[in-house]
């Protein structure tokens, strides 16, 4: 039972970390797009597009990882509920 609780707490921490990383990717995309809007005539636009696409792909991969983590977290919540330890959702 303690093992399930420990896994749940680790999942909560990992969820926070993934959320921060996703937010950072979105922030970087905004910064890159702003840079492009000011420098579009003096930069290699295809390279800029590849860079913003790469950051976007990283963000998507993190979103997928977060989805799987949330699924695992819900299953852990179910186990805790069955053991009478109930958890509250965000």
PyMOL commands that set and color helices and strands:
alter all, ss='L'
color gray80, all
select helices_A, chain A and resi 2-39+45-82
alter helices_A, ss='H'
color red, helices_A
deselect
rebuild
show_as cartoon
